[in-house]
Amino acid sequence: MKKIVSIVGMMLGALLVVGVLQKPIHSNAATTYKLTYNAGEWYSSGDNGVTWYSGGASYITEHFQDGDVIIVDGQSSSTEMITFSVPGKIGEIAVIGGAQVNVTAKGATLAYAVTGGNVLIINCDVDTLNANHGAVNQVNGNVGRINATYKDGDPIKVGVTGTVGSANVLFSTDKWTQKTVYNVAAGKFELDNDGYFVTKADYYSLDPSSAPASNSSASSNQGGQLDKVPKTGRGSFAVILIAVAGLFIEGGLILYRKTR
């Protein structure tokens, strides 16, 4: 009888391992939400089938999940700043169409306002900030990396209250060469009126080894339709099941040895 039990245990364990390895790990695609200004009011829509939901950003706030994407479009007619918050980390947020946005989140993987007078105020840590000329970005938090895109006569405008891991910027003393600075101290990232980097040397480094390790895999997309950000969460569960299956097999082998 013990032999039968041990064999059954071994078979169950093997089947469990095979089942887990053959079963695909599921993932849920991120939802892309859009806030659009029209006829004096902000509307929400989404690629989940929801279109033109009145009430500003309330629909997005209620349904937002980690990794979702937000596009704010002023349609070149918005006259007021829209302020809202979401209960998770934003996968990507873009401000277009002359919009002015003040958003609070638990973090953002990629954030930017595109060229053309767009304004983004974001209250959280940001992994990557694309700072485009002719736009305003204010981050009330830390930034992992700043990608600056310059155009003569159309300065970039960036403010950061926290630290900056790295940033590729133009120096006021060498206006034709874009360099990367690292480990900028909290509140010390400073640009002049022309968008040139004027932070004192005491507050940053030119040594890449001083930069903190980045955990961001965000793209450097600066505008247009945004790539979706996948959301996963099953990998660790599969590892646990494999470990349990291993215990089944080990238990079966022990019983088998004891009966010999």
N, C-alpha and C positions, 0 to 999 in steps of 0.2 A: 504493500500500500504506500509506504514511504517513497518507493521508487517511482510510483505513478505520480504522486504529488510533486516530486522533484522534477520529473519530466514535464508535467503540465506547467509548473512555474517557469521552467526554462523556455517553453514554447510561447507562453504569454509574454514573457519579457522580450523575446525575439520579435514577435509580432508587433509589440508596442513600438519598438525601435524602428522597424520597417515602416510602420504606419506613419510615424512622426516624420521620418526622413522623406517619405513620398508625398506627404500632404504639403501643398504650397503655403507659404507664409503670407497671410492676407495683409493688405494695406488699403487705407482709405485715402482717396485723392483729396487734396485741399479744395475748399470752396473759394472761388473768387467773387468777392463782393464789390459792388460799385456804388459810390455815392455821387449822384448827379444833381447839379443845380439847374432848375428849370422854372421859369416864370415866378421867381421870387421865393422858391421853396426847394429844400433838399429832399431827394428821393433815394431809397435804397433799392438795389436789384442784385441778383446773383445768378451764377451759372447753374444753380440748383433748381431752376425753374421759377424762382421768385422775381417778378419784374415790377418796377414802379410801385414800391411800397412807400406810402406817404408817412411822414413822421420823422424825417431826418434819418439819423443813424440808429434809431431804436431797434429796428429789426436786426441789424448787424450785431449790436451789443448783446441782444438776447440769444443769438444763435452762433456766435463766433466760437471757434475751437482753435487750439494751438496749431500754428502752421498755415492758417487761412490767409488769403491775399486780399488786400484792400486797394482799390483805385478810387481816388477822389477827383472828379472832373467838374471844374467850374464852368465849362462850356463858354469861356470868354465872356460870361455875363454875371458871375457871382459878385455880390456886393458886400458880403459879410463872412466873417470867419466861422467855420463850423467846429464845434468842440464836442468830443465824445470820448468814451473809453471802451476798451474791450477786456474780457476777463482772462486772456491768455497771451501767448507770445505770437506776434505777427510774423508770418513767413516773409511777406514783402508788402511794402506800402509805397505807392506812387502818387504824386500830386501833379495834376495836369490841368490845362484849360484855365489858367489864371486863378486857381483856387487858393484859399487860405485855410489851413487846417491846424487844429490843436488836438492831439490825440494822446491818450494815456494807455499804456499796455504793460504787460509783464516782461516785455522785451521785444526786439525785432531783429530778424536775421538780415534783412536788407531794407533800406529806407532811402528815399530820394524825392526831391522836387525837381521837375524838369525845367529846362530853360524857358523863360517867358514870363517872369514875374510871379511864379508860384512860390508859396510859402508853406513850409512844414515845421511845426513845433511838435516835438515828440518827447514825451515824458517817460523815459525808461532807458535801459542800456540797449545799444545797437551794435550788432556784430559788424556790419559794413554799411557805411554811409557814402553814397555817390553824391558828391558836391558839384553840381553843374553851374556853369557861369550863368548869370542872369536869374538865379534863384536864391531863395533864402532858406537855410536849414538851421534850426536851433535844437540841440539835443540836451535835454536836462537829465543827464546820466553819463555813463561811460561809452566810449566808442572803440571797437576793436581795430577798425581800419577806415581811413578816409581816402576815397579815390576822387581826386580833384580834376575837373575838366575846365581848362582855361580858354578864354578868348579875349584878345586885346580890346580894351574899351568896354567890356561887359563882365565886371568882376564877380567872383564867387563870394558868397556871404555865409559864413559858418560860425556858430557859437556852440561851445561844448562846456558844460559845467563840471564834468568829470574828467577822467583820464582818457588819453588817446594812445592806443597801442602802436599804430603806425599811420603815416599820412604822406602821400606824395604831393609836394607843394613847390611853388616858386618862391624863392627868397627875394626880398627887396634889394639885396646887395648884388644879386645875380639874376636878373629878370628873364634870362633866356634859357636857364637850365632848371629843369624840374628834378628835385631831389626827394628822397624818402627820409623822413625823420621818425624816430622811435621813442616810445615810452615818454610821451609828453605828460607832465605833471597835471594833476587835477586843476581845472580852471585856468590853465596857462596857455591853451591853444589860442593863438591870436593872429588875426589877419588885419592888414591895414585897409584903407578905403578902396585900394586897387586890387585887393584880394591876395596880396603877397604876405608870406609868412614872416612875422616879426617877433616871435617869441624869443625871449632871451635864452642864450645857450645853456644857462644853468638849469633850465627846465625841460630839456630834451636831449636825445642822443642821436648821433649819426651811425651808431654801431648796431647792426641788425641783431646781434646776440643779446641786446638789452630788451628786445621786444618780447612781450608775453606771448606764449603759445596761443595760436588762434584755433578756435573750434568751429569756425564758420565755413560753410561750404557754399555760401551764397554766390550767385553769379553777379557780374558787374553790369547787367542790363540797365540801361539808363532811360528807357522809355518804350512806348508801344505796348503791345499785348504781352502780358507777363507769363512766364513759365509757371506751371503749377508746382506746388511743393508737396511731395508725398508725405503721408503720415503713417508710421508703422508702430508696432508695439507687441508683436507676437514672438519675437526671436528668443527672449529670455525664457518664455513659457516652454518653448520647444526644448531648450537646454535642460530645464527641470524635468520634463518627461523622459528625456533620454537618460538622465541620472537615475530616475526611479526605475526605468526598465533595467538598467544595469544592476540595481539592487535585487530585482526579481531573479535575474540570471545568476547572480552570485549566491543568493539564497538557495536556488535550486541545486547548484553545484555542491554546496555544503551538505545539504540533505542527502545528495547522491553519494558523497564520500562517506557519510556516517553509516550508510546502509551496506557498505562493502566490507 
